[in-house]
Amino acid sequence: MQENIINLIDENGIESQFEIILTLEAEGKEYAILMPVDEEEAEEALVFRIDKDEQGEILVPLEDDKEYEIVVDVYNTLMEEEGLNFDEE
């Protein structure tokens, strides 16, 4: 199994595999950008904050629109710096 593939369980108890395509830092916090492994045509990534608890790192879904926008802005800046921003064609 690849190191960047993780399993997440949704609120209905269904387990799905996701690939961690990028981790980044924004405003002193770390975030993970995930894409579903099973959905070949998935167009939208999921964004989670990486927090720590007594057992180690945990992924926390973003519930604040402002926090989400900050992460998306940092992601877009990184993609532009790497010449990988395809949305502006």
N, C-alpha and C positions, 0 to 999 in steps of 0.2 A: 504494500500500500504506500502511496506517495505521502510525503510528509506534509504537503500543503492541502491535503484533502481531509475535511472534518465532517462528522455526522452531527446534525442538529435535529432535535425533536420539537415539533410544533405543538400548539395548544391542544391539538386533537390526538397527540401521542404518535403521530406519523413521523418516522425518521427519514431524513433526506441527506444526501451528500452534497457538500459545497466545496469549491476550490477557493482557497485564499489567494486572490490575485494580487493583492497589495496590502501592505500595512503602512500607515503614515501617521505623522504627529500633527496635531492642530491645537493651538492654545494650551500646550502642556499636557494634552491627553493623547493616548494612542488609539487608533482606529483600524479596523480590518474591513476590507472591501471583499465581499464574497459573491461568487457566481454559482448557480446550481449546476451540478455535474450532469444530471439526467436531462436537463432541458437544453437541447442543442441550439435552439433558436432564442434562448433567453436574451432579452435586450436590456434588462435593468438589473443592476447589481444591488445587493443588500449591504447596508452599512451598519456596523456594530462598533460600539466603544469597547475597548479592552480594559477591563477592571481587574483588580486582584482581590481575592478573598483568602480565607485560611487554607484552602485547598489548591490555590494557584490562580492562574488566569481564567477569567470568565468573559463571555461575550454578552454585552448588554444592548438590546435594541434601542435605537434612538427614538425618543418620543417627543423631542423638542425640535420644531421646525427650524429654529435659528441655528441650533447645533448642527443639524443636518446640512443646512446651507453652507455653513463654515467649512465642513468637511468636503462638500462637493467643490467649493471654490479652491481649496488646497489641492484636491485631486486634479481639477482642471488645470491649475497652474503647473503641477508636476507633469501632466501629459503634454502641455504646450512646450515646456522646457525640453522634453525628450522628443519633441516633434511627432507626438502620437495623438494629437487631438484631431479626430476625423469629423467632428460634428459641424465644423465651420466650412465645409466644402460646398 
